[in-house]
Amino acid sequence: MFNFRLILAAAAIASLSACLDSDLERGLAGAAAGAVIADALGGNPVTGAIAGGAAGALCDEVTNICR
């Protein structure tokens, strides 16, 4: 049940990243979501934060979802 709440919180953060204006804001939201998801799944939160931050910062260049 606890992991479900963490994943739900991370999904909420990730879905709000489209409302953010700059790459920095999306990167920070992605880093937070990546760390929470990695921790919930038993991975390394630092690695999750790095991957999530990169994905958040580059999201608008790759897809239209973050615009």
C-alpha positions in Angstrom: 0.0 0.0 0.0 2.9 2.4 0.8 4.5 1.8 -2.6 1.2 2.5 -4.3 1.0 5.9 -2.6 4.6 6.8 -3.6 3.9 5.8 -7.2 0.7 7.7 -7.3 2.5 10.8 -5.9 5.2 10.5 -8.5 2.7 10.2 -11.2 0.9 13.3 -10.0 4.3 15.2 -10.0 5.0 13.9 -13.5 1.6 14.9 -14.9 2.0 18.4 -13.5 5.3 18.8 -15.3 3.4 19.9 -18.4 2.2 23.0 -16.5 5.7 24.1 -15.8 7.2 26.9 -18.0 10.9 26.2 -18.1 13.3 23.3 -18.6 14.6 23.9 -15.1 11.2 23.5 -13.5 10.4 20.4 -15.6 13.8 19.0 -14.7 13.3 19.5 -11.0 9.9 17.9 -11.1 11.3 15.0 -13.1 14.1 14.6 -10.6 11.7 14.5 -7.7 9.4 12.0 -9.5 12.4 9.9 -10.6 13.7 9.7 -7.0 10.4 8.8 -5.6 9.7 6.1 -8.2 13.2 4.6 -7.9 12.8 4.4 -4.1 9.4 2.9 -4.3 10.6 0.2 -6.7 13.7 -0.6 -4.6 16.2 1.2 -6.9 18.7 3.9 -6.2 17.0 7.3 -5.6 20.0 9.3 -6.9 20.1 7.4 -10.2 16.3 7.8 -10.4 16.7 11.6 -9.8 19.3 11.9 -12.5 17.3 10.0 -15.0 14.0 11.8 -14.1 15.7 15.2 -14.2 17.1 14.5 -17.7 13.8 13.2 -18.9 11.9 16.3 -17.5 14.4 18.8 -18.9 14.4 17.2 -22.4 10.7 16.3 -22.5 9.6 19.3 -24.6 12.3 18.7 -27.2 11.3 15.1 -27.7 7.5 15.1 -27.5 4.5 17.5 -27.4 3.2 16.2 -24.1 5.3 18.7 -22.1 4.4 21.8 -24.1 
